[in-house]
Amino acid sequence: MQNRSEKLTPTTMEEEQALQKRKFYWGNTPDEEEYHKLHNIKSTTSFYKSPRGLSLFTRSWLPLTPPRGIICMVHGYGNDISWTFQATAIFLAGNGYACFALDMEGHGRSEGLKAFVPNVDDVVADYLAFFSSVVTSTDANYQNLPKFLFGESMGGAICLLIECKRPKFFDGAILIAPMCKISDKVRPSWPIPEILMFVSKFAPSLAIVPTADLVDKSVKVPEKRIIAGMNPVRYTGKPRLGTVVELLRVTEYLSSQLSNVNIPFIVLHGNADVVTDPEVSKDLYEKAKSKDKSLKIYEGMMHSLLFGETDENVELVRGDILLWLNDRC
């Protein structure tokens, strides 16, 4: 348990206007390539054709020295790999880890209707195919490096599903506020789920599910809330029926399979998270049969641990992740 004190001040109108002019999450300058150079990494972008024919946008963030390990990263619902998600990848690459990620179907610059995930199993297959290609088609030296999954929120759930699909392929998993169960604090109350499930059979792509903006519920620091909301490809509409039904199905399945988890992992969660349930992360830690497992619960922290918290708190969480990785590489 970590105790951190923060002082959060509201932004002035002038500060908000300045933030709204940002081209990148770090500001207007330097440009992306120069920013990566300043952090002693190199980065690439490309499009990957998935086995089912989807064009999926990918990025890599690579250290300038031989890497210690490979990290295969999965973003969360409504997010993508080109805005604030980059901050963690840049940090890890700067500390010697080769990071790879793609925008899942319907997210970021990938093909598909925005925020529509009709079948999570297909998404898992996309990620597994891409990550397998990374390991086998990159520098031959990479093939002998330890491989880790990294997932935030829904991405954490997808990481666990990847492990179920191909056990022992990865050497460990970093799970940030994983969506192993949708919190009752954001889940619609009865009879709305039942009604939505019925309607989704006829109109799965309808964006009508009532819910508050997840940025407001995820990001603590007001200035960072503005920055997160400025992501040019962030989905701002209501969740789509088919996506919500799929997430309910998958999280219900995962919550019943916690005792079968056998991969080495660290799970990190804020106890003030109202998007995903920290109690389920505790259950994962207690029930998983993994011999190598760690749990970090942070006092007063919200859902966006690696961006939305104060810089001091973000540094704390990053440090715990890096320590865990360095101990295994």
C-alpha positions as CSV (number, residue, x, y, z in Angstrom):
1,M,0.0,0.0,0.0
2,Q,1.3,3.4,-1.0
3,N,0.4,6.7,0.6
4,R,0.9,9.7,-1.6
5,S,-0.2,13.3,-0.9
6,E,-1.2,15.4,-3.9
7,K,-2.2,19.0,-4.4
8,L,-4.6,19.3,-7.3
9,T,-5.3,22.8,-8.6
10,P,-7.9,23.6,-11.2
11,T,-6.7,25.0,-14.5
12,T,-7.2,28.7,-15.3
13,M,-8.9,29.6,-18.6
14,E,-5.5,30.7,-20.0
15,E,-3.9,27.4,-19.0
16,E,-6.7,25.5,-20.6
17,Q,-6.5,27.4,-23.8
18,A,-2.8,26.8,-24.0
19,L,-3.3,23.1,-23.4
20,Q,-5.9,22.9,-26.2
21,K,-3.3,24.0,-28.7
22,R,-1.1,21.1,-28.1
23,K,-0.1,19.0,-31.2
24,F,1.3,16.2,-29.1
25,Y,0.6,15.1,-25.6
26,W,3.9,16.7,-24.5
27,G,3.3,20.0,-26.3
28,N,3.7,21.5,-29.7
29,T,7.4,20.9,-29.9
30,P,9.6,19.0,-30.5
31,D,8.2,16.9,-33.3
32,E,7.7,13.2,-32.6
33,E,11.0,12.0,-34.1
34,E,13.0,14.5,-32.2
35,Y,11.1,13.8,-29.0
36,H,12.0,10.1,-29.3
37,K,15.7,11.0,-29.9
38,L,15.7,13.2,-26.8
39,H,14.7,10.1,-24.8
40,N,17.4,8.0,-26.4
41,I,15.1,5.7,-28.4
42,K,14.0,5.2,-31.9
43,S,10.5,4.5,-33.1
44,T,8.8,3.1,-36.2
45,T,5.2,3.0,-37.5
46,S,3.6,0.6,-40.0
47,F,0.4,-1.2,-40.9
48,Y,0.0,-4.9,-40.2
49,K,-2.4,-7.1,-42.1
50,S,-4.1,-9.4,-39.6
51,P,-4.9,-13.1,-40.5
52,R,-8.5,-12.0,-41.0
53,G,-7.5,-9.3,-43.4
54,L,-7.8,-6.2,-41.2
55,S,-5.3,-3.3,-41.6
56,L,-4.0,-2.6,-38.1
57,F,-1.7,0.4,-37.2
58,T,1.4,-0.6,-35.3
59,R,4.3,1.1,-33.5
60,S,7.6,0.1,-32.0
61,W,9.7,2.0,-29.5
62,L,13.3,0.6,-29.4
63,P,16.3,1.3,-27.2
64,L,19.5,2.5,-28.9
65,T,21.4,-0.3,-27.1
66,P,20.8,-4.1,-27.3
67,P,17.5,-4.6,-25.5
68,R,17.0,-6.5,-22.2
69,G,13.6,-7.9,-23.2
70,I,10.6,-7.5,-25.4
71,I,7.3,-6.0,-24.2
72,C,4.1,-6.6,-26.2
73,M,1.7,-3.9,-25.3
74,V,-2.2,-3.7,-25.4
75,H,-4.1,-0.5,-24.9
76,G,-7.5,-0.1,-23.3
77,Y,-11.0,0.6,-24.6
78,G,-11.4,3.9,-26.5
79,N,-7.6,4.5,-26.3
80,D,-4.9,4.0,-28.9
81,I,-1.1,3.8,-29.1
82,S,-0.2,7.2,-30.4
83,W,-1.2,9.7,-27.7
84,T,-0.6,9.3,-23.9
85,F,-0.1,5.5,-24.2
86,Q,3.3,6.4,-25.8
87,A,4.6,7.8,-22.5
88,T,5.0,4.4,-20.9
89,A,6.4,2.8,-24.0
90,I,9.0,5.6,-24.3
91,F,9.9,5.2,-20.7
92,L,10.4,1.4,-21.0
93,A,12.4,1.7,-24.2
94,G,14.6,4.3,-22.6
95,N,15.3,1.8,-19.9
96,G,16.3,-0.9,-22.3
97,Y,13.1,-2.7,-23.4
98,A,11.9,-3.1,-27.0
99,C,8.2,-2.3,-27.0
100,F,5.7,-3.2,-29.7
101,A,2.0,-2.4,-29.9
102,L,-0.9,-2.1,-32.3
103,D,-4.2,-0.2,-32.4
104,M,-6.9,-2.9,-32.0
105,E,-9.8,-3.1,-34.4
106,G,-12.0,0.0,-34.4
107,H,-9.4,2.0,-32.4
108,G,-6.8,4.7,-33.3
109,R,-5.7,4.4,-36.9
110,S,-6.7,0.8,-37.4
111,E,-9.5,-0.5,-39.6
112,G,-13.0,-0.9,-38.3
113,L,-16.0,1.1,-37.0
114,K,-14.8,3.3,-34.1
115,A,-14.9,1.6,-30.7
116,F,-16.8,-1.4,-32.1
117,V,-15.4,-4.7,-30.9
118,P,-17.9,-7.3,-32.0
119,N,-15.8,-10.3,-31.0
120,V,-13.0,-10.1,-28.4
121,D,-11.7,-13.5,-29.4
122,D,-10.9,-12.1,-32.9
123,V,-9.0,-9.3,-31.3
124,V,-7.0,-11.7,-29.2
125,A,-6.1,-13.6,-32.4
126,D,-5.0,-10.4,-34.0
127,Y,-2.7,-9.5,-31.2
128,L,-1.3,-13.0,-30.9
129,A,-0.5,-13.2,-34.6
130,F,1.2,-9.8,-34.5
131,F,3.2,-10.4,-31.4
132,S,4.3,-13.8,-32.8
133,S,5.5,-12.1,-36.0
134,V,7.4,-9.6,-33.9
135,V,9.4,-12.3,-32.1
136,T,10.1,-14.3,-35.3
137,S,10.7,-11.6,-37.9
138,T,12.7,-9.0,-36.1
139,D,16.4,-9.1,-35.3
140,A,17.6,-12.7,-34.6
141,N,19.0,-11.6,-31.3
142,Y,15.4,-10.7,-30.2
143,Q,14.3,-14.3,-30.4
144,N,16.2,-15.3,-27.3
145,L,15.0,-12.4,-25.2
146,P,12.4,-12.7,-22.4
147,K,8.9,-11.7,-23.7
148,F,6.3,-9.9,-21.6
149,L,2.7,-8.9,-22.1
150,F,1.6,-5.4,-20.9
151,G,-2.0,-4.4,-20.8
152,E,-4.0,-1.5,-19.5
153,S,-7.7,-1.9,-18.4
154,M,-9.4,-3.9,-21.2
155,G,-5.9,-4.5,-22.5
156,G,-5.1,-6.3,-19.3
157,A,-8.0,-8.7,-19.9
158,I,-6.8,-9.3,-23.4
159,C,-3.4,-10.1,-22.1
160,L,-4.9,-12.8,-19.9
161,L,-6.9,-14.2,-22.8
162,I,-3.7,-14.2,-24.9
163,E,-2.0,-16.3,-22.2
164,C,-5.0,-18.7,-22.1
165,K,-4.8,-19.1,-25.9
166,R,-1.0,-19.7,-26.0
167,P,0.3,-20.6,-22.5
168,K,4.0,-20.3,-21.8
169,F,4.8,-18.3,-24.9
170,F,5.3,-15.2,-22.8
171,D,7.5,-15.0,-19.7
172,G,5.4,-12.7,-17.7
173,A,2.6,-10.1,-17.7
174,I,2.3,-6.5,-16.5
175,L,-1.4,-5.8,-15.8
176,I,-2.4,-2.2,-15.2
177,A,-5.9,-1.9,-13.6
178,P,-7.0,-5.0,-15.6
179,M,-10.7,-5.2,-16.6
180,C,-11.2,-8.7,-15.3
181,K,-14.7,-7.5,-14.3
182,I,-16.6,-4.3,-15.1
183,S,-16.9,-2.3,-11.9
184,D,-20.5,-2.1,-10.5
185,K,-19.8,1.7,-10.2
186,V,-19.9,2.0,-14.0
187,R,-21.9,-1.0,-15.0
188,P,-25.5,-0.1,-15.9
189,S,-28.0,-1.3,-13.2
190,W,-30.8,-3.8,-13.8
191,P,-32.7,-4.0,-16.1
192,I,-30.6,-2.0,-18.5
193,P,-28.0,-4.8,-19.2
194,E,-30.7,-7.2,-20.1
195,I,-32.4,-4.7,-22.4
196,L,-29.1,-3.8,-24.0
197,M,-28.3,-7.4,-24.6
198,F,-31.6,-8.0,-26.3
199,V,-31.3,-4.9,-28.5
200,S,-27.7,-5.7,-29.4
201,K,-28.8,-8.8,-31.3
202,F,-30.5,-6.6,-33.9
203,A,-28.3,-3.4,-33.8
204,P,-24.9,-4.2,-32.3
205,S,-23.2,-1.1,-33.5
206,L,-25.6,1.4,-32.0
207,A,-23.8,3.8,-29.7
208,I,-26.4,4.3,-27.0
209,V,-25.1,2.7,-23.8
210,P,-25.5,5.3,-21.0
211,T,-22.3,6.0,-19.2
212,A,-20.2,8.9,-18.0
213,D,-17.0,10.0,-19.9
214,L,-14.3,7.6,-18.9
215,V,-11.6,10.3,-19.0
216,D,-13.3,12.1,-16.1
217,K,-13.5,8.9,-14.2
218,S,-10.0,7.8,-15.0
219,V,-7.7,10.8,-14.9
220,K,-7.1,12.6,-11.6
221,V,-5.1,15.7,-12.5
222,P,-7.2,18.4,-14.2
223,E,-4.6,19.5,-16.6
224,K,-3.9,15.9,-17.7
225,R,-7.7,15.3,-18.1
226,I,-7.7,18.1,-20.7
227,I,-4.6,16.6,-22.5
228,A,-6.1,13.1,-22.5
229,G,-9.3,14.5,-24.0
230,M,-7.4,16.3,-26.8
231,N,-6.3,13.0,-28.4
232,P,-7.4,13.5,-32.1
233,V,-8.4,9.9,-32.6
234,R,-10.0,9.2,-29.2
235,Y,-13.5,7.9,-29.4
236,T,-15.9,10.3,-27.6
237,G,-19.2,8.7,-28.3
238,K,-21.3,6.4,-26.1
239,P,-20.2,2.8,-26.0
240,R,-21.7,0.6,-28.7
241,L,-24.1,-2.1,-27.8
242,G,-22.1,-5.0,-29.3
243,T,-18.9,-3.9,-27.6
244,V,-20.5,-3.7,-24.2
245,V,-22.1,-7.1,-24.5
246,E,-18.8,-8.5,-25.5
247,L,-17.0,-6.9,-22.6
248,L,-19.6,-8.2,-20.2
249,R,-19.2,-11.7,-21.7
250,V,-15.4,-11.7,-21.6
251,T,-15.1,-10.2,-18.1
252,E,-17.6,-12.7,-16.7
253,Y,-15.6,-15.5,-18.2
254,L,-12.3,-14.1,-16.9
255,S,-13.6,-13.6,-13.4
256,S,-14.5,-17.3,-13.3
257,Q,-11.0,-18.3,-14.6
258,L,-8.8,-16.5,-12.2
259,S,-7.7,-19.7,-10.5
260,N,-6.3,-21.0,-13.8
261,V,-3.9,-18.1,-14.4
262,N,-0.4,-19.5,-14.3
263,I,1.8,-16.8,-16.0
264,P,4.2,-14.8,-13.8
265,F,2.6,-11.4,-13.3
266,I,2.5,-8.1,-11.5
267,V,-0.9,-6.5,-11.2
268,L,-1.1,-2.8,-10.3
269,H,-4.3,-1.0,-9.3
270,G,-5.4,2.2,-7.6
271,N,-7.9,1.7,-4.7
272,A,-9.8,4.8,-5.9
273,D,-10.5,3.2,-9.3
274,V,-14.2,3.3,-10.3
275,V,-13.7,2.0,-13.8
276,T,-12.2,-1.4,-13.1
277,D,-12.5,-3.1,-9.7
278,P,-9.3,-3.3,-7.5
279,E,-11.0,-6.1,-5.5
280,V,-10.9,-8.3,-8.6
281,S,-7.2,-7.6,-8.9
282,K,-6.8,-8.8,-5.3
283,D,-8.8,-11.9,-6.2
284,L,-6.6,-12.5,-9.2
285,Y,-3.5,-12.3,-7.0
286,E,-5.0,-14.6,-4.3
287,K,-6.5,-17.2,-6.7
288,A,-3.9,-17.4,-9.5
289,K,-1.8,-20.5,-9.4
290,S,1.2,-18.6,-10.7
291,K,4.2,-19.1,-8.4
292,D,5.7,-15.7,-9.3
293,K,3.0,-13.1,-8.7
294,S,3.0,-9.6,-7.3
295,L,0.3,-7.1,-6.3
296,K,0.5,-3.3,-5.9
297,I,-2.5,-1.4,-4.6
298,Y,-2.0,2.4,-4.5
299,E,-3.8,4.5,-2.0
300,G,-6.0,7.2,-3.5
301,M,-5.0,6.5,-7.1
302,M,-7.5,6.3,-9.9
303,H,-7.8,4.3,-13.1
304,S,-5.1,6.0,-15.2
305,L,-2.1,5.1,-13.2
306,L,0.6,5.8,-15.8
307,F,-0.6,9.2,-17.0
308,G,-3.6,10.6,-15.1
309,E,-2.0,10.8,-11.7
310,T,0.5,13.4,-10.4
311,D,4.0,13.1,-11.9
312,E,5.2,11.8,-8.5
313,N,2.6,9.0,-8.5
314,V,3.3,8.1,-12.1
315,E,7.0,7.9,-11.3
316,L,6.2,5.6,-8.4
317,V,4.2,3.2,-10.6
318,R,6.7,3.2,-13.4
319,G,9.5,2.4,-10.8
320,D,7.6,-0.6,-9.6
321,I,7.1,-1.9,-13.1
322,L,10.8,-1.4,-14.0
323,L,12.0,-3.0,-10.8
324,W,9.8,-6.1,-11.6
325,L,11.1,-6.3,-15.1
326,N,14.8,-5.8,-14.2
327,D,14.5,-8.6,-11.6
328,R,13.4,-11.0,-14.4
329,C,15.8,-9.9,-17.2
